[in-house]
Amino acid sequence: MTRLWIRIGLVLVVVAAIGYWAFKPAPVAADFGAVERGRLEVTVEEEGRTRVLDRYVVSAPLPGRMRRIELEPGDPVVAGKTVLAQYQPSDPALLDVRTRSELEARARAAESAVGGARADRDRIESELAFARSELKRFRALVDERVLAARELEAAERQVQSLERARQSADFGVSTAQHQLELARASLSQTRGGRTAVIPLYSPVNGIVLRRIQESEAVVPTGQPLLEIGNLHDLEIVSDLLSSAAVRVKPGDAVMIEQWGGEGSLRGRVQRIEPSGFTKISALGVEEQRVNVIVDFDEPREKWQSIGDGYRVELRIIVWQKDDVLKVPTSSLFRHEGKWAVYKVENGVAVRQLVEIGQRSGLEAEVLSGVEGGQRIIVYPSDSIADGIKVQART
């Protein structure tokens, strides 16, 4: 009988053990990470485009005919020597019979006015010569006490008055001559030829960036013809969200990537424009943007293949520090309004509140809560909770 009960007890123990192992909860598979120490960089990333620092638009100085421009985009130009375009001012307008008759009559009247002004000037000069001879004679008589001093003063005033009258007559002759020249210029027309060609020279050393007008044509004043600039003076402009631009400062280091060459190029923030603008995103959302200007911080030989209007990607470093205690941002989650991570202790997930400092896209600085070398769970799922057994995902 005793042996029977012993056997029954052994069977019950075996059944209980099998039931325990059958219904025991399996550890939850999770991705493990670690708390590490190292360098942390906080960056602002955005696309940018290159542009020439000083761009010059050469335009027509006067209305007229511009000859065909032979320069091609990329051709070098030298300031004051390279002819950008040959420009020919417009011919004078043709005159009808009535207008020509009026202008001819005006020219004859101007010629008569010139003759009258010269005759008036000759008369005044004759009177002035007589007055000067009288003044000389009066001075001799005054010295001999034959004539009173009052008569001499009257003669001097007469000479001064005639000198001023002669000066006025000279002005009158000059005015009449200018009026005659104006009347004759109104009658002048180009016959049997065209006006002289005016060359337009390059204002700076550089290359042709864009040819706006190519074929020969009649252009108005101010018509843009060419854009020229110097590719040695390139800068990068990037429009950042205003919330990101406030974190950027002049002098911040910039990594220029995806520019088409090998590796990254170094740059430096030159300035942040003080005025923002509204831009519609690809999703149709209005965004406030601010232009940030970046200068190359590398020798020209490294980026000489970059031209005007090229696309690049920028990583602006707004904060950086060595020997920082950090965790992957994918391990962080919110718990009761604070940041937390799951530590792994003896195969069990333990929720731990942490204090976070600077954050980048992939890593975050930990100020307190965990220590270097501890294992943590990254990408924690809803099946993970405090006290749950976990195992590394295979």
Secondary structure, DSSP 8 states (H G I E B T S, - for coil): -HHHHHHHHHHHHHHHHHHHHHHS---EEEEEEE-EEEEEEEEEEEEEEEEESSEEEEE-SSSEEE------TT-EE-TTTSEEEEEEE-------HHHHHHHHHHHHHHHHHHHHHHHHHHHHHHHHHHHHHHHHHHHHHHHTTSS-HHHHHHHHHHHHHHHHHHHHHHHHHHHHHHHHHHHHHHH----SS----EEEE-SSSEEEEEES--S-EEE-TT-EEEEEE-TTSEEEEEEEEHHHHTT--TT-EEEEESSSSSS-EEEEEEEE-S--EEEE-TTS-EEEEEEEEEEE-S-GGGSTT--TT-EEEEEEEEEEEEEEEEEEGGG-EEETTEEEEEEEETTEEEEEE-EEEEE-SSEEEEEES--TT-EEEES--TT--TT-BEEE--
